[in-house]
């Protein structure tokens, strides 16, 4: 009976660790990337899951060609809340729908405004291409692919530059792109005893949208090492050092490059991961920029805060 109890506890810890892998990344680009909660959720077996992910980003530094310049109060405070739900058909294959709710306040010393609404919905499929699961060691490789639909309001893409502060463009504020876009990605989750490592990539393949505007293809990434601060039969708590970021080229308008749209951003910060049993997963992270490169004149991020909760039914 004692042996049975020990094995039950070990099994519970094992399931909780696997649940951590279901907490996917929250990416930086509001229009191109998604919260991939299902990236490793298939390991937990057939069934429904859902949850909510929030990311708040403050843009308050004005840069020209990667160098900070005087800023007359220009800013964007962006909140993106993604409500998601999905279904795992078996231990390897799943599908997920994301509905983004976006709010952006923006302005300068002489003007303030905001925009809000539903963004571009995305539908993705996930597949666990490889997994090795033991009590001491886990390794899972997941791939995903999907499509974004033009459900968000793209009207701000057509805003004249004279109506906005110098470092803010309509492409920064629009809720949608007006285009059907492809999404591909991959992710790795590894654990050895109390140490863990995650790495995730997503690539957005953009097409021409409304007003003949086309966002540039975008690569986003997130990952890093971590360790479990608590690991028992009821819950797990881990802390990671997360490196994340994105890189994209210049958008085009009527085929002409937009000189104020390319960027490469790199962030570093802590992230806490929490699981309760085999059903609840959550995360909380803070990202601080360590490298900000851009073309033209743009407001760039000063920090961002991420949080998410995922529940498996």
N, C-alpha and C positions, 0 to 999 in steps of 0.2 A: 504493500500500500504506500509506503514511503517512496519507493522507486517510482510508482505511478504518479505521485504528487510532484516529484521532481521533474519528471518528463513533461507533465502538464504545464508546469511553470516555464520550462524551456520552450515548449511549443508556443505558449502565449507570447513570450519574448520574441520568438522568431516571427510570429505573425505581426507583432507590433512593428518590428524593424521593417518588414516588407511594406507595411502601411506607409512608412515614411517615404518610400520611393514614389508613392502615389501623389505626393505633394509636388506638383510640377512648378516650373519657373514662372515668375511674373516678369515679363520683358518690358523694355524701356519704350519701345515705339508704339504709341497709341493706335496707329492705323495699320501697322503691318504685322504685329505679332499677337499671340494669344496666350492665355493661361492654359497650359496643357496638363490639366489635373489627371487625365487618363493615361499619361505617358507610361506609367508602370502599374496602373490600377488593375490591369488584367490579371496580375498574379493572385489577386484576392478572390478570383473565381467569378462565376456568372452572377449578374445582378445589376441593379441601378445604383448610380451615385450622383451627387450634385453638391453645389456649394456656391461660395462667393469669394471673389478676389478683389482687393482694392490696392491701387497704387496712386500715391500723391507725389507730384513732382513740382518743385519750385524752380522756375527759370528767372534769374535776376542779374546775371552777368552779361554784359554786352561785349561781343568780340568781333574783330575784323581779321579775317584770314588767320584765325587761331590766336590772336593777340588781344588782350583786354583793352578796351577803350572807354572813355568817360560815358556814363550811362545816365540819361535824364529820366530816371525812374521807370524805365521800361521793364515789364515783367509779364510772365504767364504763370498762373497757379492752376495746374491741371490735375483733375481727379478722374480716374478711370475705374469704374466698378464693373467687373465682369461676373455676370450670373451664368452659371454653367450647369449642364445636366448631361448625363450619358448613360450608356448601357454596355456592359461587357457580355459578349455572346458566349465566351468561354474563358479559359485561363490565359489566352494569348491575344484575342481580337476584341477591340472595343470601338465605340463611336461616341463622339461628344459634340454638343452644340453650345456655343458661347454667344451671349447677348451682352454687348458692352453698353454701359450707361456713362456718358461723358459729360463733365462740367469743366469749363475753362473760364477763368477770370483773367483779364488782360488789360494792359494800358500803359500809361506813362504819367509824368507829372501833370500833364494837361488833359488827359482823357482816361476814362475807365469804362469797361464794358464786359459782358460775359456772354457765353453761348452754352447751351446744354441740349441734350437729347440722346437718342439711341444712335450708336455707331454702326459699323458694318458687322453683320452677323457672320460667324464662321462655323463651318461643319468639318470636323476632322475624323479620320480613322486612325487607330493605333494598332501596332502589331509588335509583340515581343519576339524579336528575332533570335534571341539567345538568353538562356538563364541557367545559372548554377546556384542552387540553394542548399545550404547546410546550416547547422546551428552556429558555427563559428565564421563562416564565409558566405557572402552572397555576391553575385554578379549578374546584372541584368542589362541587356542592350535592347532598346526600344526604338522603333522608327514610326514616323507619322506622316500623313499627307492629307491635304484637304483643300477647301476653297473658301474664299471670302466673298460675300454677296454685297451688292451696292445698296444697302438699306439705310445708311446714314445720310444726313443732309449735307450735300456738297456745296451749298450756295456760297459759302465764304471763299471757295477757291476762286471765285470771280470778283473778289473785292479789289478795287483799285489800290495800288500801293500808297497813294496819297491819303487814303482813309485810315491807314494804320501807322503805328510808330515805325521808325526806320528798321529796327531789328526784328520786326514781327511780320510774317507774311500770311496770306490766306491759307496756305498749305499747312501752317502751324495750328490753325484754329478750326478748320473744316472737320465736321463730325464724320464724314464719309468721303470716299474717293470717286464714287460713281462708276467704279470698274469692278469686274470680276477678276480676282487675283488668286494665284496658286500659293499654297503653303507646303513646304516640306521640312522635315526636321528629324533629329535623332537625339537620343539621350542614353547615358550610362549611369547606373547606380552600383556602387561597390561598398561592401562592408567587410572588415576583418576585425573580429572581436568588438572592441569599443570604438574603433576608428571607422570613418566612412568617407566616401568621396562621390560627388555628383558632377556631371558635365552634360550640358544640354545646348543644342544649336537649333535655330530656326532660320529658314531662308524664305523671304517673301518675293514671289515672282509677279511683278506688277504689269498691268496692261493700261492702255489709255482710258481715262475716265471722262467725267463731265468737263465741259469747257476746254476740251482737247488738252487737259492736264494729265500728265503721267508721272506718278511717284517713281523714284528710282528703286530698283531692287534693293532689298535690305537684309543684311545678315545680323542676327542678334545672338548673344551667347550668355551663359551664366553657369557657374560651377565653382567648386573648390573643396578643400578638405575640411573635416570636422571630427568631433568626438562626442560620445554619449556622456552626458552629465548624470543621467539616471536611466537605468535599464532594468525594469522589473516586470512582473506578471500583469500589472495594471496599466502602466504607462511608460513612455520613453520621452526623454528630453535631450536634445543634442544642440551643439553650437558649431556653426561653420564659419569659416573665413571665405567670403564669396567675392569672386572677381566676375564682373559682368560688363556688358556694353553692347554697342551696335556700330555698324559702319554702313554708309550708303553714299551713292554718288549724287549727281545733280538731277533734280526733277526736270521735266521738260514741259513747255507750254507752246502748243502749235509747233512742236518739233524743235524749239529753241531752248537751250539749257537755261535753267534758273540759277543764276550765279550765287544766290543766297540760300542754298538748300542742302549742299553736301556736308556731311559731318562724320566724325569718328569719335566716339565717347567711350571712356573706360572708367568703371567704378570699382571701388573696394569698400567692403563693410561687413559687419556681422549679421548672421541670420540664425534665429532660434527655430528649431523644429520640434513639434510636440505630437505625440500620438496617444490615443486612449483606446486600448483594446485593438480590435481589428477594424473598427468602423470610423473613428474620428481621426483626422489629420489636420494640423494647423501649422502656420509659419508666420514669423514676423522678422522683417529685415530692414536695415538702414543702408543706403548706398551713398557714398561720397565720391565725387569725381576726382580722379587722379590724372586724367588726361582729357583735354577738350580741344579738338581740332575742328575747324569749320571753314567753309568757303564764304566769301562775301561778308556781310554784316548780319549777325544773328544774336538773339538772346540764347544763352546756353544754360544747362541745369546747374544749380548749386547743391541740391540734394534731392533724394527721393526716399519715400517710406513705403514699404510693401507689407501687406498682410493677406492671409487667405485661410479659409476653413473649408474642408472637404469631408463629406459624410457619405459613407457607403451603406446602402440599405440592405 
